[in-house]
Amino acid sequence: MTPRGTDWSLALLVALLVATGVLTAFAGSPGSAWVFSLHGALGAAVAIVLVWKGQRVWARVVDPARWDGRTGFGLLAGVLVGAALASGFVWSAGGDLHLAGFGLLNWHWALGAVLGLIVLVHALLRAKRPRVRDLAGRRQLLASAGVTVGAVAFWQLQRPVAALFGLRGAKRRFTGSYEAASFQGNAFPSTSWVADSPREISPDHRVTVGGLCARPVAVRATQLDAGDELVATLDCTGGFYSTQRWRGARLGRLLDAARPAPSAGHVRVISYTGYRWDFGLEDARRLLLATHVGGEKLSHDHGAPVRLVAPGRRGFQWVKWVERIELHENLDAGAPAATVWSSFTSKGSGG
C-alpha cells in the first residue's frame, strides 16, 4: 500500500470498528451475531494494516530529530489503537482485568470512542485527500485482498485456538459475554447502564399505563405476580450473560386492559429514576414485567419490585424499577439520553 493509502485504510477501518461497536450495544439476538463477527474481523484487519504502517514510520518514531508537528498526534493515535485492540483481544481470550474500578470491556468501549473521535478530527483537519493510485491498481487490490483473508482467518481460528489451549474465551456467547450464575435467582451480577442507584422502593409501588389509550391503568406491584413465566437471557454490555426463569405479568395484559388508541405505535417503559426505553407496540406485548427471578422475589439491585424482561435485547434495555408505561404514536428519540441523565437526577442518585 502507498503511505496515503495505508493511512486512509486505517481511518476507514477505525470508522467501521466504531460503527459496528455501537451496533453491538443493540444486537442481542442470534440473528445479529454477524455484527460481532464483523467487529472482530475488522479489529484483526486494523492489526494487520498497523504492521505495514509500523514498518514505514518506525525509523522516524525512534529518532526524535525527525519528529514534526504531526508525530505526537500519530503516537497518541497509535497508542490508543494498540490499547483498544489489546483490550478486545485479551477479553476475547478470556481475560478479566480491572483498572480504576472498570472492567476490560468498559475500557475497550472507552478507548474505541476516544480513538474514533480523534480519527474523525484528524480526517477533517489534517488528512490529505487520497489519490487514484492510493485506491486503485493491482497492488492495492492484492493488499486489500490479503488483509481481508487474514482478518477473516484470524476471526475464524480464534475460538478453536482458545479451546485448544483451554482458554475461557472459547465458551463466550456470540456477543462476547461470559456466563454468570444462570438459573440461580438473584445471584447474577447487578449493574446499571451508567450509575442509577435509587433508594429501595415500597412493595406497594404502583405501575401505571397511560398515554394514547382509552382506559388508563394503575396496579400495585404485588398484583403483577400473575404467574406468567419466561426463560430469557439477560446479556449485559458489560460482558456477562445470565439465563433465568422470570415470573410476573406479560406487558400485553396491561396494554390490552388500557385499550391502546389506533394511533398508538410505540410503548415507553419508564423507570422510577426517569430511565426509559422505547419498544414497538407489537414487540412490547411479548415482554414481561417481572416480579420474581428463579422463584425468588427480585432484589432491589435487580430492579424490585418490577423490572422489564426483554428477550433478544441487550441488558440496558431491560428497564429496572418500572414505574410507568406510556403509549405514544412515534419513536422516543430521547430515550438514549434518558439512560444517561437519569443517574444524575435526585431519584436516580438515591434521593
Salt bridges, closest charged atoms under 4 A:
ASP7 OD1 - LYS53 NZ 2.44
ASP7 OD1 - ARG56 NH2 2.95
ASP134 OD2 - ARG131 NE 2.89
ASP225 OD1 - ARG247 NE 2.91
ASP225 OD2 - HIS292 ND1 3.94
ASP228 OD2 - ARG253 NE 2.61
GLU229 OE1 - ARG245 NH1 3.64
ASP235 OD2 - ARG173 NH1 2.66
ASP235 OD1 - ARG314 NH2 3.20
ASP256 OD1 - ARG285 NH1 2.35
ASP278 OD1 - HIS266 ND1 2.87
GLU282 OE2 - ARG285 NE 3.51
ASP283 OD1 - ARG286 NH2 2.64
ASP283 OD2 - ARG313 NH2 3.92
GLU323 OE1 - ARG324 NH1 3.68
GLU326 OE2 - ARG324 NE 3.20
GLU326 OE1 - HIS328 NE2 2.87
ASP332 OD2 - ARG268 NE 3.69
ASP332 OD2 - ARG276 NE 2.48
